[in-house]
Amino acid sequence: MVKNSRTRSQPITFRQEEVGYVMERWRASESCSLIGVGSVGKSNLLQHLADPEVQAYYMKDVAQGKPFKAIIIDPSMLGPLPSDTPDAEQVRCWAGYELMMHRLFLAFYPFEILGSDDARVFYETYQTLQDGTNPLYAYMGLRYFELGLELFMKRGIQIVFMFDEFEEMLREMPVKFFLTLRGIRDSNKNQLSYLTFTRASISEVAESFGMHPLDIEPFAELFTDNIYYVGPYNDSDARDMLSLLARRNNRTYDEYTANFLLWATGRYAGLLRSGFRTLESLGPLDADTVMTKGDQVVRQLALKRPVRAECKTIWASLTPMEQFVLRQLAAPEPKLDSNDLAVKQAFAALTQKQLVRIQGNRLAIEPPVFQAFVATNPDMEV
């Protein structure tokens, strides 16, 4: 098999706390739900989790040669799907199984781990699943996917399917698709698990798409005990990112300027990247400027188009109630009913997402540049 020559884009200790948590769950073959706002650096984290060297670093069993594979499922790779035909639900489910089977194919090709006979069976199963001349192909998609997966399960291989942009999967796939994934997981508890990345809980996202919470509950409860809120980079990762941006753009900034950017952006990946691009337009940032005009500089940064676009991404990833709470916190005299259950839940979620903190005797929005954005009109076109 040809080895993957891709150079790891991040240090092996990148997102150490988050990766350590996920890998611990994977060692127990448990599913994980990661929740994070837009601009948090989701793609980098998922790619890092998929790196075999990272898996070996964190999971002793992998380092000792236990077969393991984490496979990213990207719903943007789904083809056009029907919505108003009699068999629309079956075809949509088939499209989901076909995508997962295809990624399974790419992850293990040329199937040396299966041996020649099972490799041939898997390839034939893969071809059959895609055979559009079979009038039952949509209905049989689940069966062929099960059969293909079973060839790896009986070899003792542990597999994690990582769903990128899981909101899109919930939007496109029928509830039945997720219930079958739950069923497949129940049949392979010691070897199969899932990881999802969403901007709110799975139940909340599903409900926003018109699904009844009880309908999706059998799937959502797979993640109940393993929900992790992904926040901004830690200081080390953020400084590594700034150093990388500086090298790529042939720029050099002093420590004071770097510290200002880290503080103003809260070390959010997207905000760091966009803030870096606009630093030169802010003029010199010495200690005196930041001490006497710090708030003004932050407001100027928040008005820059790239930074505002990233703030808009964060804003759009929040629920309407979370947006309401932030608007109130940004107002000169916040009007929030502390006894309102919906307000309490929104505040708790914002705290977990690290967008709100206690500052003195009042609540403040984090990071400062996002605070400045919310204080303007967040619904204004970027």
Long-range contacts (C-beta under 8 A, 24 or more apart in sequence): 1-110, 1-112, 4-52, 8-48, 8-51, 8-53, 8-54, 9-44, 9-47, 10-44, 10-48, 10-237, 10-240, 11-240, 12-53, 12-54, 12-57, 13-236, 14-44, 14-48, 14-237, 14-240, 15-44, 15-45, 15-48, 15-233, 15-237, 16-234, 17-234, 18-45, 18-228, 18-230, 19-45, 19-48, 19-49, 19-54, 19-58, 20-58, 21-228, 22-49, 22-195, 22-228, 23-49, 23-55, 23-58, 23-59, 24-58, 25-193, 25-226, 26-55, 26-59, 26-68, 26-70, 26-158, 26-160, 26-193, 27-59, 27-60, 27-61, 29-158, 29-189, 29-190, 29-191, 29-192, 29-193, 30-193, 30-225, 30-226, 31-185, 31-193, 31-194, 31-195, 31-196, 31-222, 31-223, 31-226, 32-193, 32-194, 32-195, 32-196, 32-223, 32-226, 32-227, 32-228, 33-195, 33-196, 33-198, 33-201, 33-202, 33-223, 33-226, 33-227, 33-228, 34-195, 34-196, 34-197, 34-198, 34-228, 34-229, 34-230, 35-197, 35-198, 35-199, 35-200, 35-201, 35-227, 35-228, 35-229, 35-230, 35-352, 35-353, 36-197, 36-199, 36-229, 36-230, 36-231, 36-353, 37-199, 37-314, 37-317, 37-318, 37-353, 37-355, 38-199, 38-270, 38-310, 38-313, 38-314, 38-316, 38-317, 39-268, 39-269, 39-270, 39-271, 39-310, 39-311, 39-313, 39-314, 40-230, 40-231, 40-232, 40-268, 40-269, 40-270, 41-233, 41-268, 41-269, 41-270, 42-164, 42-197, 42-230, 43-164, 44-269, 45-197, 45-230, 46-72, 46-162, 46-164, 46-197, 47-72, 49-162, 49-195, 50-162, 66-156, 66-158, 67-113, 67-155, 67-156, 67-157, 67-158, 68-157, 68-158, 68-159, 69-107, 69-108, 69-157, 69-158, 69-159, 69-160, 70-159, 70-160, 70-162, 70-195, 71-100, 71-103, 71-104, 71-107, 71-159, 71-160, 71-161, 71-162, 72-103, 72-162, 72-164, 73-99, 73-100, 73-103, 73-161, 73-162, 73-163, 73-164, 73-169, 74-164, 74-165, 75-99, 75-163, 75-164, 75-165, 75-166, 75-168, 75-169, 75-172, 76-165, 76-168, 77-102, 78-172, 81-172, 87-138, 89-174, 89-176, 90-138, 90-139, 90-141, 91-138, 92-172, 92-173, 92-174, 92-177, 93-138, 93-141, 93-142, 93-173, 93-174, 93-176, 93-177, 93-180, 94-137, 94-138, 94-139, 94-141, 95-172, 96-169, 96-172, 96-173, 96-177, 97-129, 97-141, 97-142, 97-144, 97-145, 98-129, 98-130, 98-141, 98-145, 100-145, 100-161, 101-126, 101-129, 101-144, 101-145, 101-148, 102-126, 103-161, 104-148, 104-149, 104-152, 104-159, 108-152, 113-152, 113-155, 113-157, 114-151, 114-152, 114-155, 118-151, 118-155, 121-151, 122-148, 122-151, 125-151, 142-180, 145-184, 146-184, 149-184, 149-188, 149-192, 153-188, 153-191, 153-192, 156-191, 157-191, 158-190, 158-191, 158-192, 159-191, 159-192, 159-193, 160-192, 160-193, 160-194, 160-195, 161-192, 161-193, 161-194, 161-195, 162-194, 162-195, 162-196, 162-197, 163-194, 163-195, 163-196, 163-197, 164-197, 165-197, 166-196, 166-197, 166-198, 166-202, 166-205, 167-198, 167-199, 167-205, 170-202, 170-205, 170-206, 170-209, 170-211, 170-216, 171-209, 175-211, 175-215, 175-216, 178-216, 178-219, 179-218, 179-219, 181-219, 182-218, 182-219, 182-222, 185-222, 194-222, 194-223, 196-223, 197-230, 199-317, 199-318, 200-317, 200-319, 200-349, 201-227, 204-319, 208-319, 229-352, 229-353, 229-354, 231-353, 231-354, 232-266, 232-267, 232-268, 232-269, 232-354, 232-367, 233-267, 233-268, 233-269, 233-272, 234-267, 235-262, 235-267, 237-267, 238-262, 238-267, 238-272, 241-269, 241-272, 241-273, 242-272, 242-276, 245-272, 245-273, 245-276, 246-276, 249-276, 251-280, 253-279, 256-285, 256-286, 256-287, 256-290, 257-285, 260-285, 260-290, 260-294, 260-297, 263-367, 263-368, 264-297, 264-298, 264-301, 264-367, 264-368, 264-369, 265-367, 265-369, 266-354, 266-366, 266-367, 266-368, 266-369, 266-370, 267-367, 268-310, 268-314, 268-367, 270-310, 270-313, 270-314, 271-307, 271-310, 271-311, 271-367, 271-369, 271-370, 273-310, 274-304, 274-306, 274-307, 274-309, 274-310, 275-301, 275-304, 275-307, 275-369, 277-306, 278-304, 278-306, 278-307, 298-368, 298-369, 298-371, 298-372, 299-372, 301-369, 301-372, 302-369, 302-370, 302-372, 302-373, 302-376, 303-376, 305-382, 307-369, 308-373, 308-382, 309-382, 311-369, 311-370, 311-373, 311-378, 312-373, 312-378, 312-382, 314-355, 314-370, 315-373, 315-374, 315-378, 318-350, 318-355, 319-346, 319-349, 321-345, 321-346, 322-346, 322-349, 322-350, 323-378, 325-350, 325-356, 326-350, 326-355, 326-356, 326-365, 326-374, 326-378, 327-374, 327-378, 329-356, 329-363, 329-364, 329-365, 329-374, 330-365, 330-371, 330-374, 330-375, 334-363
